[in-house]
């Protein structure tokens, strides 16, 4: 069983993330710090765990949706036996339930996981229903 992260551990993670984001190139209009490094992202040690969970859940949701589409395509093509269809359907339903539970635990909505990619649109397809 993993120990709960201590405050010092979270502080170190936050400092490492801040250092990593210092390497991201910025545009000419973005503010710079006194040492000339562009400031693009404000990291907050108090929210680093929630932000990390949000990123992980976004990736998991993207993969879940891709798996669901692949499964539906295979069902439409007749590539799966009935027991395989049932097993895949049950697995996807359980994964959706776990995603909902984790979002509730971290006070996130599914829309929070849908990253805006600017001119490319959103990362996850929006539900039509």
C-alpha positions in Angstrom: 0.0 0.0 0.0 1.5 3.3 -1.0 2.0 6.1 1.5 0.1 9.3 1.1 2.5 12.0 -0.3 4.0 14.3 2.2 4.0 18.1 1.8 7.7 18.0 1.0 7.2 15.5 -1.7 4.5 17.6 -3.3 6.7 20.7 -3.1 9.5 18.9 -4.9 7.1 17.7 -7.6 5.9 21.3 -8.0 9.4 22.6 -8.3 10.4 20.0 -10.8 7.3 20.8 -12.9 8.1 24.5 -12.7 11.6 23.9 -13.9 10.4 21.7 -16.8 7.9 24.4 -18.0 10.7 27.0 -18.0 12.0 25.1 -21.0 8.8 25.6 -23.1 9.3 28.2 -25.8 7.0 31.2 -25.6 5.7 33.8 -27.9 7.1 37.4 -28.1 4.2 39.0 -26.3 4.3 36.8 -23.2 5.6 38.3 -20.0 9.1 37.5 -18.9 10.6 37.2 -15.4 13.5 39.3 -14.2 16.0 36.7 -15.4 14.6 36.8 -19.0 12.8 33.4 -18.8 9.3 33.5 -20.2 6.5 32.8 -17.7 3.9 30.7 -19.4 2.4 28.6 -16.7 1.7 29.3 -13.1 2.3 26.2 -11.0 0.7 26.0 -7.6 2.0 23.3 -5.2 -1.5 23.1 -3.6 -3.1 22.0 -6.9 -0.4 19.9 -8.4 -2.0 16.6 -7.4 -5.4 17.5 -8.8 -3.8 18.8 -12.0 -1.8 15.6 -12.4 -4.9 13.5 -11.9 -6.8 15.7 -14.4 -4.0 15.0 -17.0 -4.0 11.3 -16.3 -7.8 11.0 -16.5 -7.8 13.0 -19.7 -5.5 10.4 -21.3 -7.5 7.5 -19.9 -10.7 9.0 -21.2 -9.2 9.5 -24.7 -8.1 5.9 -24.7 -11.5 4.7 -23.4 -13.2 6.5 -26.3 -10.8 5.1 -28.8 -11.3 1.6 -27.4 -15.1 2.1 -27.6 -15.0 3.2 -31.2 -12.8 0.3 -32.1 -15.1 -2.2 -30.4 -18.2 -0.7 -32.1 -16.4 -1.0 -35.5 -15.5 -4.6 -34.8 -19.1 -5.4 -33.8 -20.4 -3.7 -37.0 -17.9 -5.8 -39.0 -18.9 -9.0 -37.3 -15.3 -9.7 -36.1 -16.4 -10.7 -32.6 -18.1 -13.6 -31.1 -21.1 -12.9 -28.8 -19.1 -13.6 -25.7 -16.4 -11.3 -26.8 -18.9 -8.5 -27.5 -20.4 -9.0 -24.0 -17.0 -9.0 -22.3 -15.8 -5.8 -24.1 -19.1 -4.1 -23.4 -18.9 -5.0 -19.7 -15.3 -3.8 -19.5 -16.1 -0.5 -21.1 -19.1 0.1 -18.8 -16.9 -0.7 -15.7 -14.2 1.7 -17.0 -16.8 4.4 -17.5 -18.1 3.9 -14.0 -14.5 4.2 -12.5 -13.9 7.3 -14.6 -17.1 8.8 -13.1 -16.0 7.9 -9.6 -12.5 9.4 -10.0 -13.9 12.6 -11.5 -16.3 12.9 -8.5 -13.5 12.2 -6.0 -11.3 15.0 -7.5 -14.3 17.4 -8.2 -13.8 17.2 -12.0 -16.4 16.9 -14.8 -15.9 15.1 -18.0 -15.9 18.5 -19.7 -12.9 19.5 -17.4 -11.0 16.6 -19.1 -11.7 17.9 -22.6 -8.6 20.0 -23.3 -8.9 23.0 -25.7 -6.3 22.6 -28.5 -6.9 26.1 -29.9 -7.4 26.1 -33.7 -7.5 22.2 -33.7 -10.6 22.2 -31.5 -11.1 20.1 -28.4 -9.1 16.9 -27.6 -12.1 14.7 -26.9 -15.1 14.6 -29.2 -18.1 16.2 -27.6 -21.1 14.0 -26.9 -23.9 14.6 -29.4 -26.6 13.4 -27.0 
